[in-house]
Amino acid sequence: EMKTIPVFCTFDDAYAVPAAVAFYSLLNKAKDGVFYEMHVLHSDITQESQAMLRAVVSRFQNASLTFRNTDGFLRQEWEKGNFDGHQQKDQFSLDVIVRCFAARFFPQYDKIIYSDVDIVVQDDISELFNIDLTDKYLAGVKSASLKEASSELSHLKSEHREMLKDTYFGGGILVMNLQKIRQDNLEEKMIAVIRDDTIVKKFPDQDVL
């Protein structure tokens, strides 16, 4: 019996080629008996890039790929919000904060894996899906650079810095409990953080989460 695992990514058109590498490596390392339902949330990926990525995924029997345009969701908040000036730089785009809102875009799932696409997968990731998230919103990896550079959180308010100094996590790979996120209306709280200009969101998705 096939085990179905949903995975989603959010990126802009500039990351289409790295995404092709990430998708190929993910599926190339997939275990037998695992089917990956892959989704891309985006605001500007061209039809040409989508066709290229579909062609990569179609080489494998154990996956499907769907694209969903987020239709300007949070665009105003991104353009006006306090994201440390990232709107004028190339490092982040609107898509980076959209990843926090998987619960609304994927009502069909209670749990999902998020992955960045500037990666190469070296082993099957299906085991991540088995992480027990009872009473937890998500599983992530603590920020490795915090030990070396405590200044990583220097942009945050002192009370937030104190609260997060031992638990701040990276946004590169997450397992999300969509059921609990919906249950506790966490998205409303995240939108409030996005709209609160007294909070500097230097690492947009990580700071919001």
C-alpha positions as CSV (number, residue, x, y, z in Angstrom):
1,E,0.0,0.0,0.0
2,M,1.3,3.4,-1.0
3,K,2.0,5.9,1.7
4,T,1.0,9.4,0.5
5,I,3.0,12.4,1.8
6,P,2.2,16.0,1.0
7,V,5.1,18.4,0.5
8,F,4.9,22.0,-0.5
9,C,7.4,24.7,-1.4
10,T,7.1,28.5,-2.0
11,F,9.5,30.3,-4.3
12,D,9.6,32.7,-7.2
13,D,10.6,32.2,-10.8
14,A,14.3,33.0,-10.1
15,Y,14.4,29.7,-8.1
16,A,12.9,27.5,-10.8
17,V,16.3,25.8,-11.7
18,P,17.3,25.1,-8.1
19,A,13.8,23.8,-7.6
20,A,14.3,21.3,-10.5
21,V,17.4,20.0,-8.7
22,A,15.7,19.8,-5.4
23,F,12.6,18.0,-6.9
24,Y,14.8,15.5,-8.8
25,S,16.9,14.7,-5.7
26,L,13.9,14.3,-3.5
27,L,12.2,11.8,-5.9
28,N,15.4,10.1,-6.8
29,K,15.9,9.2,-3.1
30,A,12.3,8.3,-2.4
31,K,11.7,4.9,-0.9
32,D,9.5,2.4,-2.6
33,G,5.9,2.6,-1.4
34,V,6.0,6.4,-0.9
35,F,4.0,8.7,-3.1
36,Y,4.8,12.5,-2.9
37,E,2.0,14.9,-3.5
38,M,4.1,18.0,-4.3
39,H,2.7,21.5,-4.3
40,V,4.1,24.9,-5.2
41,L,2.6,28.1,-3.9
42,H,3.8,31.0,-5.9
43,S,3.0,34.5,-7.2
44,D,5.1,34.7,-10.4
45,I,6.4,31.4,-11.8
46,T,6.1,31.4,-15.6
47,Q,4.3,28.8,-17.6
48,E,7.7,27.9,-19.1
49,S,9.2,27.2,-15.7
50,Q,6.2,25.3,-14.6
51,A,6.4,23.1,-17.7
52,M,10.1,22.5,-17.0
53,L,9.4,21.4,-13.4
54,R,6.5,19.2,-14.4
55,A,8.8,17.5,-16.9
56,V,11.3,16.7,-14.1
57,V,8.6,15.3,-11.8
58,S,6.9,13.3,-14.6
59,R,10.1,11.2,-15.0
60,F,9.0,9.6,-11.7
61,Q,6.0,7.3,-11.0
62,N,5.9,8.2,-7.4
63,A,4.9,11.8,-7.4
64,S,2.4,14.5,-8.6
65,L,3.0,18.2,-8.9
66,T,0.5,21.1,-8.7
67,F,1.1,24.8,-8.9
68,R,-1.2,27.3,-7.0
69,N,-1.0,31.0,-7.6
70,T,-1.6,32.8,-4.3
71,D,-3.4,35.7,-6.2
72,G,-1.9,38.6,-4.3
73,F,-2.5,37.1,-0.8
74,L,-0.5,39.3,1.7
75,R,1.0,41.4,-1.1
76,Q,-0.1,44.7,0.5
77,E,1.2,43.6,3.9
78,W,4.5,42.6,2.3
79,E,4.9,45.8,0.4
80,K,4.1,48.0,3.4
81,G,5.3,45.9,6.3
82,N,8.5,46.2,8.4
83,F,10.7,43.5,6.8
84,D,14.0,45.3,7.3
85,G,13.9,46.7,3.8
86,H,13.8,43.3,2.1
87,Q,11.1,44.4,-0.4
88,Q,13.9,46.4,-2.1
89,K,16.4,43.6,-2.1
90,D,16.7,40.3,-4.0
91,Q,17.1,38.0,-1.1
92,F,13.4,37.5,-0.2
93,S,10.1,37.8,-2.0
94,L,6.4,37.8,-1.0
95,D,6.4,34.0,-1.3
96,V,8.6,33.7,1.8
97,I,5.8,34.8,4.2
98,V,3.1,32.9,2.3
99,R,4.7,29.6,3.4
100,C,3.5,30.3,7.0
101,F,-0.1,29.9,5.7
102,A,-0.2,26.4,4.5
103,A,-3.3,25.6,6.6
104,R,-5.5,27.9,4.4
105,F,-4.1,26.8,1.1
106,F,-4.2,23.1,1.8
107,P,-7.5,22.4,3.5
108,Q,-7.3,18.8,2.3
109,Y,-4.4,18.0,4.7
110,D,-4.0,17.9,8.4
111,K,-0.2,17.6,8.2
112,I,2.3,18.7,5.6
113,I,6.1,19.0,5.0
114,Y,7.5,22.3,3.9
115,S,11.0,22.4,2.2
116,D,13.1,25.2,0.7
117,V,14.3,24.5,-2.8
118,D,17.9,25.6,-2.6
119,I,18.8,22.1,-1.4
120,V,19.9,18.7,-2.5
121,V,18.1,15.8,-0.8
122,Q,20.5,13.0,0.2
123,D,18.0,10.6,1.8
124,D,14.3,9.8,1.7
125,I,12.4,12.4,3.8
126,S,9.2,10.4,4.4
127,E,10.3,9.6,8.0
128,L,9.9,13.3,8.8
129,F,6.2,12.9,8.2
130,N,6.0,10.4,11.1
131,I,7.2,12.9,13.7
132,D,4.5,13.1,16.4
133,L,3.1,16.6,16.4
134,T,0.4,16.0,19.1
135,D,-0.2,19.4,20.7
136,K,2.6,21.0,18.6
137,Y,2.2,23.4,15.7
138,L,5.3,22.3,13.9
139,A,8.6,20.6,14.0
140,G,11.7,22.4,12.8
141,V,15.5,22.6,13.2
142,K,17.0,25.0,15.8
143,S,19.0,27.7,14.1
144,A,22.6,26.5,14.0
145,S,24.1,29.9,13.8
146,L,22.6,31.1,17.1
147,K,25.4,29.6,19.2
148,E,28.1,31.4,17.2
149,A,26.2,34.6,16.5
150,S,23.8,35.6,19.2
151,S,23.4,38.8,17.1
152,E,21.1,36.8,14.8
153,L,18.2,37.9,17.0
154,S,19.5,41.4,17.6
155,H,16.7,42.9,15.4
156,L,14.0,41.6,17.8
157,K,12.5,43.3,20.7
158,S,14.2,42.4,24.0
159,E,11.2,40.4,25.3
160,H,10.9,38.4,22.1
161,R,14.7,37.9,22.0
162,E,14.6,36.5,25.6
163,M,11.6,34.3,24.8
164,L,13.2,32.9,21.6
165,K,16.9,32.6,22.4
166,D,16.8,28.9,23.1
167,T,14.1,27.9,20.7
168,Y,14.5,30.0,17.5
169,F,14.3,27.7,14.5
170,G,15.2,27.9,10.9
171,G,12.5,27.9,8.2
172,G,14.3,25.6,5.6
173,I,12.4,22.4,6.4
174,L,9.3,22.1,8.6
175,V,6.6,19.5,9.4
176,M,3.4,21.4,10.0
177,N,0.4,20.4,12.0
178,L,-2.3,22.1,9.9
179,Q,-5.1,20.7,12.0
180,K,-3.9,22.4,15.2
181,I,-2.9,25.6,13.4
182,R,-6.6,25.8,12.2
183,Q,-8.0,24.8,15.5
184,D,-6.1,27.6,17.4
185,N,-6.6,30.2,14.7
186,L,-2.8,30.6,14.5
187,E,-3.0,32.3,11.1
188,E,-4.8,35.3,12.6
189,K,-2.0,35.7,15.1
190,M,0.6,35.5,12.3
191,I,-1.2,38.1,10.3
192,A,-1.2,40.3,13.4
193,V,2.6,39.9,13.7
194,I,3.0,40.7,9.9
195,R,0.9,43.9,10.3
196,D,2.7,45.0,13.5
197,D,5.4,47.4,12.3
198,T,6.9,47.6,15.8
199,I,8.2,44.1,15.1
200,V,11.1,44.0,12.6
201,K,10.9,40.8,10.5
202,K,14.5,40.6,9.3
203,F,14.1,36.8,8.6
204,P,10.5,37.1,7.4
205,D,9.1,33.6,7.6
206,Q,11.2,32.6,10.6
207,D,10.4,35.7,12.6
208,V,6.6,35.3,11.9
209,L,6.6,31.6,12.9
